[in-house]
């Protein structure tokens, strides 16, 4: 019994730095998600009056996809920190969270599809950089990062359509 307890203590001790990092990553993503939710106001009269493209999906798709994307990014970031310790990649992912919040702020709160488009364009470029670095760090993280990049590309198209139609 004491042998098992000693082994368990050793495992917990070796995981402590990773546990702190994982908790920090999760808190960062939750904070960004909450801020995005605060700034995301598609129920406003301004948004309802916008002409939307035929590509615009049912509203329920957005929260589902964002939850999936955030879970993927948490997983990618955690693996990268754990396995490759790529600080640059973690900084890129953190920067993308800032851009997520900024897009919601500019598009929904400030009613600026043009700035929203420019922010999304920068975010897509950043996501391509994250995708390349993710593949270099780990094949699994690279494959998962494809979902993020494709989703942002789709959002860029939707934002562009709103910009052109209105």
C-alpha positions as CSV (number, residue, x, y, z in Angstrom):
1,X,0.0,0.0,0.0
2,X,2.8,2.4,0.9
3,X,4.5,1.6,-2.4
4,X,1.4,2.5,-4.3
5,X,1.1,5.8,-2.4
6,X,4.7,6.6,-3.0
7,X,4.3,6.0,-6.8
8,X,1.1,8.1,-6.8
9,X,2.9,11.0,-5.1
10,X,5.7,10.8,-7.6
11,X,3.3,10.9,-10.5
12,X,1.4,13.9,-9.0
13,X,4.6,15.7,-8.3
14,X,5.8,15.2,-11.9
15,X,2.5,16.4,-13.3
16,X,2.3,19.6,-11.2
17,X,4.0,21.9,-13.7
18,X,1.8,20.6,-16.5
19,X,-1.4,20.8,-14.4
20,X,-0.7,24.5,-13.6
21,X,-0.1,25.2,-17.3
22,X,-3.2,23.3,-18.3
23,X,-5.3,25.2,-15.8
24,X,-3.8,28.5,-17.0
25,X,-4.6,27.5,-20.6
26,X,-8.2,26.6,-19.8
27,X,-8.7,29.8,-17.8
28,X,-7.4,31.9,-20.7
29,X,-9.7,30.2,-23.2
30,X,-12.7,30.5,-20.8
31,X,-11.9,34.2,-20.3
32,X,-11.7,34.8,-24.0
33,X,-14.9,32.8,-24.6
34,X,-16.8,34.8,-21.9
35,X,-15.6,38.1,-23.4
36,X,-16.7,37.0,-26.9
37,X,-20.1,36.1,-25.5
38,X,-20.4,39.5,-23.8
39,X,-19.6,41.3,-27.1
40,X,-21.4,38.9,-29.4
41,X,-24.9,40.4,-29.8
42,X,-26.5,39.0,-32.9
43,X,-30.0,39.6,-31.5
44,X,-29.7,43.4,-32.1
45,X,-31.9,45.3,-34.6
46,X,-28.7,46.3,-36.5
47,X,-27.7,42.6,-37.1
48,X,-31.2,41.6,-38.0
49,X,-31.4,44.3,-40.7
50,X,-28.2,43.2,-42.3
51,X,-28.6,41.3,-45.6
52,X,-27.0,37.9,-45.3
53,X,-25.6,35.6,-47.9
54,X,-27.2,32.3,-48.8
55,X,-24.1,30.8,-47.2
56,X,-25.2,32.0,-43.8
57,X,-26.1,29.0,-41.7
58,X,-28.7,28.5,-39.0
59,X,-27.8,30.5,-35.9
60,X,-27.4,27.4,-33.7
61,X,-24.3,26.4,-35.7
62,X,-22.2,29.3,-34.3
63,X,-22.2,28.4,-30.6
64,X,-21.7,24.7,-31.4
65,X,-18.8,25.4,-33.7
66,X,-17.1,27.9,-31.3
67,X,-17.3,25.4,-28.4
68,X,-15.7,22.7,-30.7
69,X,-13.1,25.1,-31.9
70,X,-12.2,26.3,-28.3
71,X,-11.9,22.7,-27.1
72,X,-9.7,21.8,-30.1
73,X,-7.5,24.9,-29.4
74,X,-7.2,24.0,-25.7
75,X,-6.2,20.5,-26.6
76,X,-3.7,21.7,-29.3
77,X,-2.2,24.3,-26.9
78,X,-1.9,21.7,-24.1
79,X,-0.2,19.2,-26.2
80,X,2.2,21.8,-27.6
81,X,3.1,23.0,-24.1
82,X,3.4,19.4,-22.9
83,X,5.3,17.8,-25.8
84,X,7.2,20.5,-27.7
85,X,7.2,23.4,-25.3
86,X,6.8,25.7,-28.3
87,X,6.4,29.1,-26.7
88,X,6.0,30.9,-30.0
89,X,3.0,28.7,-31.0
90,X,1.4,29.3,-27.6
91,X,1.8,33.1,-28.1
92,X,0.2,32.8,-31.5
93,X,-2.7,30.9,-30.1
94,X,-3.0,33.6,-27.3
95,X,-2.9,36.3,-29.9
96,X,-5.7,34.5,-31.8
97,X,-7.9,34.6,-28.7
98,X,-7.3,38.4,-28.5
99,X,-8.4,38.7,-32.2
100,X,-11.5,36.6,-31.4
101,X,-12.5,39.1,-28.7
102,X,-11.7,42.1,-31.0
103,X,-13.7,40.7,-33.9
104,X,-16.8,40.4,-31.6
105,X,-16.2,43.8,-30.2
106,X,-15.8,45.5,-33.6
107,X,-18.5,43.6,-35.6
108,X,-21.3,43.3,-33.0
109,X,-20.8,46.1,-30.6
110,X,-19.3,48.8,-32.9
111,X,-21.3,47.7,-35.9
112,X,-18.2,47.7,-38.2
113,X,-18.2,44.8,-40.7
114,X,-15.1,46.4,-42.4
115,X,-13.0,46.3,-39.3
116,X,-14.5,42.9,-38.5
117,X,-13.3,41.7,-41.9
118,X,-9.8,43.1,-41.4
119,X,-9.5,41.4,-38.0
120,X,-10.8,38.1,-39.4
121,X,-8.3,38.4,-42.3
122,X,-5.5,38.8,-39.8
123,X,-6.9,35.9,-37.8
124,X,-6.9,33.7,-40.8
125,X,-3.3,34.5,-41.6
126,X,-2.4,33.8,-38.0
127,X,-4.4,30.5,-38.0
128,X,-2.4,29.4,-41.1
129,X,0.8,30.2,-39.2
130,X,-0.6,28.2,-36.2
131,X,-1.5,25.4,-38.6
132,X,2.0,25.1,-40.0
133,X,3.6,25.3,-36.6
134,X,1.2,22.8,-35.2
135,X,2.1,20.2,-37.9
136,X,5.8,20.8,-37.1
137,X,5.2,20.3,-33.4
138,X,2.9,17.3,-33.6
139,X,0.9,15.6,-36.4
140,X,-2.3,15.3,-34.2
141,X,-2.2,19.0,-33.3
142,X,-1.7,19.9,-37.0
143,X,-4.7,17.8,-38.1
144,X,-6.9,19.4,-35.3
145,X,-5.7,22.9,-36.3
146,X,-7.2,22.3,-39.8
147,X,-10.7,22.6,-38.3
148,X,-9.8,26.0,-36.8
149,X,-8.4,27.3,-40.0
150,X,-11.3,26.1,-42.2
151,X,-13.8,27.5,-39.7
152,X,-12.1,30.9,-39.7
153,X,-12.0,30.9,-43.5
154,X,-15.7,30.2,-43.7
155,X,-16.3,33.1,-41.2
156,X,-14.2,35.4,-43.4
157,X,-16.3,34.5,-46.4
158,X,-19.5,35.3,-44.4
159,X,-18.1,38.6,-43.2
160,X,-17.0,39.5,-46.7
161,X,-20.5,38.7,-48.0
162,X,-22.1,40.9,-45.4
163,X,-19.7,43.7,-46.2
164,X,-20.4,43.5,-50.0
165,X,-24.2,43.0,-49.7
166,X,-24.7,45.8,-47.2
